[in-house]
Amino acid sequence: MSTIDTSITPTPTGAAGRLAAAHSSPQPLTLYGSWFCPFVQRVWMVLHEKNIPHHYVEINPYKKEKHFLEMNPRGLVPTVTIELSDGKKEWLDEMYSDEKKYGGRLLPAGDGEREVFERARCRLWMNHVATRVVPGFYRLLQWTEAAEDGSSKQEKTIEEVRGEFLAAVKAFAREMLESDAGKGGPWFLGERFSLVDVMFAPWAKRLWLIDHYKPGGVGIPGKGERGEDEEVWARWDKWYEAVVERESVKATWSDEDRYIESEVGQATRKGQEFALRTARAAN
């Protein structure tokens, strides 16, 4: 029998609640999401950044309605449906590429050598976030002490798990510091906000959950305690402070205490696996 509590808050609250209410009317593009899901927040951020008309529909992924499963038999969120006359489905940034109407592209556009290189670099670090940062976040959030009978013996200590996560975060910060485009900051591409920032932002916004639940917290060293990595972590600080204040991040965020009540908090307290079911490398 499943032990997942399906009685979570049924709708987004705070700023995210207001955004959902503003997008409650039918549109050709519909986002089916769950307010507490960082994968959903990523898509919602893109819609907000590009001012794309859309209809937001809240889905409880643990109480999937029949009509939702008919659209997506896997029952995963986010699910995006779009009505197009030619029947094609493409990435949002490519589909809504009119910069006058939808703002700047979130990946470098153009066929020049520099643009091609920067797109490839962006995709490489988006993959880094998907395959190292996000899984590392959940491994640390889900780490629990071994049971007395040894039935849940951990292969790694919390220090080892935290160290792996911090190494992934530090690699991201070092890339920003060392790249020509990123030296000015605050974003991965310097002054330009991009899909790389979108990929990481929902988990950066949730780092406080690790501080809340885990002894030692995230473990990023404080200023003056960083040794030879002082510049690297200073670059991280610049990015982090900018991203948590980004309008698209704040607008898609519910009331803070709701995240403790959500499945993140429940799964952590019960030692269950949260979101590893849905954490996937696909962007």
Summary of the structure (lengths in Angstrom):
residues: 283
radius of gyration: 19.5
end to end distance: 31.7
largest distance: 63.0
contacts: 806
relative contact order: 0.16
helix: 50%
strand: 6%
